[in-house]
Amino acid sequence: MPGRIWRLLTFRGTIGGRAYLIASVLVIALQHLLLEIASRLIAPQAPTWAAHLSLGLILASSATSQGLVLFPVYAALAGVSTWLLGALAFARASKTKSPVGEVILVAVPLLQVAVIAHLGLSADKAGPTTEPSEAPPIGRWTPAMQGVLVGAVLTPFAVFVGALGFGSYGWTMFALSPFLIGAVTAYLANRRKDIGFSDTLLLVLAALLLGGLSLLALALEGVVCLVVASPLILVLGVLGGVAGWQAARWGRRPVRDTVAMFSLLPLAFMIEHAIPDTTRFTSQDTIVIAAPPTAVWAALTHMGEIHERPTLLFRLGVAYPTAGVIRGEGVGAIREGHFSTGVAYERVSEWRPGQCLDFDVLSDAPSLKELSPYPHVYAPHVVGYFRTRTARFDLSPAPGGETRLTLTTTHELNLNPAAYWVPIASWIVHENRLRVLQHFRRLAEAQIAGQP
């Protein structure tokens, strides 16, 4: 019996439908029973239902330090449960000849219930049964399944260590981690037999996809950030997959040695945290307004609300300006810049009516509100990793009694690689500057036309 259980846990055995259903239900029930006990002992005021639905970090936001203590318990239970359910599903699929894609879905919370029911109720397919590792066609995918599961689990591990442990969003997070995830997934999938480049690529993409879904389920990231970062992560993940595939063809090493590479991540995150790398950049936009400088100045100092509907990306959560008001006049006056995510406070550093209005930014609004099914996503990068330092409006007369209005802003970005993130940040800043400038043009031109 112990030998058979070990074969199941190492993705080499088979299991009947009834035994599979009973074992899978027991695994899920035990996971939630242990979570319920831990919740009552560690964080009795936390919303336990959130963890049962895989809304892990709602616990942290609702129960503060208690929730943060409970979260590792939740993550450990979820990881062990996912491994057990994956091993059982794989063993069952070896009898039903189900596709590997269906087996992978057993790792997705809630959806796993339907997958378990389908696998358990499906009939066994005829075929040789003398030796499970040789008979079923799906047997060649045993290492592949292990690779996908390990790769998917390593994604939240990297984010948990890097983002929550060191507050680091740089080369280690966006380059080294996806490369290692792709390499480990591909190596494990090919370590017994070369499954080919195309199948390896699909498995690496599956591991990255499941890793992204796990970040959503654990409330570690939102949809917008995952979509924006996905091109970079996919490229590095695929490159890692190619490296892991080639490494498996060149030689074989124990699985523990391969996965142990991730022990380097905490060290890499620590080094990156100790040597902060801030990128500074300046952006500028100019428009011509059919109104004299006095009317434009009046619009600048009495901004009011912006009613125009933002574009899709901003409606999905990226911060955009909605209103502004200046408290007082002259140097030292405070301006409140209202954004869709909060309020930014600025101090006037230069006040020349009809010519120049310059601000030093005292505090920023969050850069975005994560698109997520949860009210709170614990992603540190939304505050403090992108900062606006100054904003300056210059007014100059233009032919025909018009005014040329220029908005210049300076920013700091603590995300790397800068070559990837700065163009994205610059485009977002550009769109928001145009939104503000066009609002001032409408205000000034309406004033000249005598409109309210």
Secondary structure, DSSP 8 states (H G I E B T S, - for coil): -HHHHHHHHTT-----HHHHHHHHHHHHHHHHHHHHHHHHHH-TTS-HHHHHTT-TTHHHHHHHHHHHHHHHHHHHHHHHHHHHHHHHHHHHHHHHT--HHHHHGGGSTTHHHHHHHHHHHS-------S-TTTSSGGGGGHHHHHHHHHHHHHHHHHHIIIIIII---SHIIIIIHHHHHHHHHHHHHHSSS---HHHHHHHHHHHHHHHHHHHHHTTS--HHHHHHHHHHHHHHHHHHHHHHHHHHHH----HHHHHGGGGHHHHHHHHHHHS---EEEEEEEEEEESS-HHHHHHHHHS-EE--S---HHHHTTB--EEEEEEESSSTT-EEEEEETTEEEEEEEEEEETTTEEEEEEEE---SB----SSS----GGGTTSEEEEEEEEEEEEEGGGEEEEEEEEEEEE--S-HHHHHHHHHHHHHHHHHHHHHHHHHHHHHHHHT--
